[in-house]
Amino acid sequence: MTFGAFSTLYWAEQFLSSGIAAVLSVTGPLMILILQSFVMHHTTSRTTVFGCLVGFFGVILLMLPSLTVSAGAMWMIGYFAILIGELAYSSGALYSKPAIQRYSHVSPIALNAVQMMYGGLMLLLLSAFTEHVRVESLLTANAIGSLLYLTVIGSMVGHSLFYWLVSKTNPVFPATWLYVSPLIALVIGLKLKINITETYHK
């Protein structure tokens, strides 16, 4: 879930706009529905399908002003890379249900820690061989603040809640957080833009 989804997304955003990347990223719940129905032969209610479709098209409408489509080869490769990453995410989400049942004596926080450690280690190794990291760029206030937020809220809290919700409901419901994520990003981006504009005028 961690390595497959995020490595492909981060790489593809070199060639795709953030709007297109957001729309492709929210295919996760729909992929879970498809895998559940046609691969695992689970019954899916019409309400669930309708809710996922509403969320998906809602994100498209939200991102419509920033959607830009290209016809280049790297754009197409990036497009399919994100879809492959979402397939990995969806498969991991479906696997998490029987894994939680098998390790029912283990807390969701511990299960999340294992996923984050392995996924994070794989991302770290990949970046070590493919990226030129400047240590000084990681020591700025914005970088440290972002790292702390993503570590505590995005990973420790968010994914622990994901495992807890999977154990109580099904893999589709917690995956719908993907529909909320673009809205949060837009609000934060707008606030940053306002702050930068105010600072510039001062």
C-alpha positions in Angstrom: 0.0 0.0 0.0 2.7 2.5 1.0 5.4 1.8 -1.5 3.3 0.9 -4.5 0.9 3.9 -4.3 3.3 6.6 -3.3 6.3 5.7 -5.4 4.3 5.7 -8.6 2.4 8.9 -7.6 5.5 10.9 -6.7 7.3 9.9 -9.8 4.4 10.5 -12.2 3.8 14.0 -10.8 6.9 15.1 -12.7 4.9 14.8 -15.9 1.3 15.2 -14.8 -0.6 18.2 -13.4 -1.7 17.9 -9.7 -5.3 17.9 -10.9 -4.9 14.9 -13.1 -2.9 13.1 -10.4 -5.6 13.8 -7.9 -8.3 12.4 -10.1 -6.3 9.3 -10.9 -5.5 8.8 -7.2 -9.2 8.7 -6.2 -9.8 5.6 -8.4 -8.8 3.6 -5.4 -12.3 3.0 -3.9 -13.6 2.1 -7.4 -10.8 -0.4 -7.9 -11.6 -2.0 -4.5 -15.2 -2.4 -5.6 -14.2 -3.9 -8.9 -11.7 -6.3 -7.3 -14.3 -7.3 -4.6 -17.0 -7.9 -7.2 -15.2 -9.6 -10.0 -12.1 -11.2 -8.4 -13.3 -12.0 -4.9 -16.9 -12.4 -5.9 -18.3 -10.4 -3.0 -21.7 -8.8 -3.2 -21.6 -5.0 -3.4 -24.6 -2.9 -2.6 -25.9 -0.3 -5.1 -25.6 2.4 -2.4 -21.9 1.7 -2.1 -21.4 1.9 -5.9 -23.4 5.1 -6.1 -21.5 6.7 -3.2 -18.1 5.9 -4.8 -19.2 7.3 -8.2 -20.5 10.5 -6.5 -17.2 10.9 -4.7 -15.2 10.2 -7.9 -17.1 12.7 -10.0 -17.1 15.2 -7.2 -13.3 15.2 -7.2 -13.4 15.7 -11.0 -15.6 18.7 -10.6 -13.4 20.1 -7.8 -10.3 19.7 -9.9 -11.8 20.7 -13.2 -10.2 24.2 -13.3 -6.7 22.7 -13.0 -7.1 19.6 -15.2 -4.6 19.7 -18.1 -4.3 16.8 -20.6 -1.2 16.1 -22.7 -0.4 13.6 -25.4 3.2 13.0 -24.7 4.8 9.6 -24.1 5.9 10.4 -20.5 2.4 11.8 -19.7 0.9 8.5 -20.7 3.5 6.5 -18.8 2.8 8.7 -15.7 -0.9 8.2 -16.2 -0.7 4.4 -16.1 1.9 4.5 -13.3 -0.6 6.1 -11.0 -3.3 3.6 -11.9 -0.8 0.8 -11.2 -0.1 2.4 -7.9 -3.8 2.6 -7.0 -4.1 -1.1 -8.0 -1.4 -1.8 -5.4 -3.2 0.3 -2.9 -6.5 -1.4 -3.5 -5.0 -4.8 -3.3 -3.3 -4.0 0.0 -6.6 -2.5 1.4 -8.4 -5.8 0.5 -5.6 -7.9 2.0 -5.7 -5.9 5.2 -9.1 -7.3 6.1 -8.1 -10.9 6.4 -4.7 -9.8 7.8 -6.5 -8.0 10.7 -8.7 -11.0 11.3 -5.7 -13.3 11.4 -3.8 -11.0 13.8 -6.8 -10.0 15.8 -4.7 -9.9 19.0 -2.5 -7.2 17.5 -3.5 -3.6 17.7 -4.2 -1.5 14.5 -1.4 0.8 15.5 1.1 -2.1 15.5 -0.1 -3.3 12.1 0.1 0.2 10.7 3.7 0.5 12.1 4.8 -2.6 10.3 3.3 -1.4 7.0 4.8 2.1 7.4 8.3 0.8 8.3 8.5 -1.6 5.4 6.9 0.8 2.9 9.1 3.7 4.2 12.2 1.6 4.0 11.5 0.6 0.4 10.8 4.3 -0.5 14.0 5.3 1.2 16.1 2.8 -0.7 14.4 3.7 -4.0 15.2 7.4 -3.4 18.8 6.7 -2.4 19.4 5.2 -5.9 17.2 7.6 -7.9 17.3 11.0 -6.2 20.0 13.6 -5.4 18.9 14.7 -1.9 20.4 18.0 -0.5 20.4 17.7 3.3 20.2 21.5 3.8 16.8 21.6 1.9 15.4 19.2 4.6 16.4 21.5 7.5 14.1 24.5 6.6 11.1 25.3 8.8 8.6 24.4 6.0 10.3 21.0 5.3 10.4 20.0 9.0 6.8 21.2 9.5 5.6 19.2 6.5 7.6 16.1 7.7 6.1 16.3 11.2 2.6 16.7 9.9 2.8 13.8 7.4 4.5 11.6 10.0 2.1 12.2 12.8 -1.2 13.1 11.2 -0.9 11.4 7.8 0.9 8.2 8.8 0.6 7.5 12.5 -3.0 8.8 13.0 -4.4 8.4 9.6 -3.3 4.9 8.7 -4.0 3.6 12.2 -7.5 4.8 11.8 -7.6 3.1 8.4 -6.8 -0.2 10.0 -9.3 0.3 12.8 -12.0 1.2 10.3 -11.2 -1.8 8.1 -11.5 -4.1 11.1 -14.9 -2.6 12.0 -16.4 -2.1 8.5 -14.9 -3.0 5.1 -11.9 -1.9 2.9 -14.1 0.4 0.8 -15.3 2.8 3.5 -11.9 3.9 4.9 -10.6 4.2 1.3 -13.0 7.0 0.7 -10.7 9.3 2.6 -9.1 9.7 -0.9 -12.2 11.8 -1.8 -11.5 14.2 1.0 -7.7 14.6 0.5 -7.9 16.8 -2.7 -10.3 19.2 -0.9 -7.8 19.5 2.0 -5.0 20.1 -0.4 -6.9 22.8 -2.2 -7.7 24.6 1.0 -4.1 24.4 2.3 -2.8 25.5 -1.2 -5.2 28.5 -1.2 -4.2 29.5 2.3 -0.5 29.4 1.3 -1.2 31.4 -1.8 -2.9 34.1 0.3 -0.1 34.2 2.8 2.5 34.5 0.0 0.5 37.3 -1.7 0.2 39.2 1.6 3.9 38.8 2.4 4.8 40.0 -1.2 2.6 43.1 -0.8 4.1 43.9 2.6 
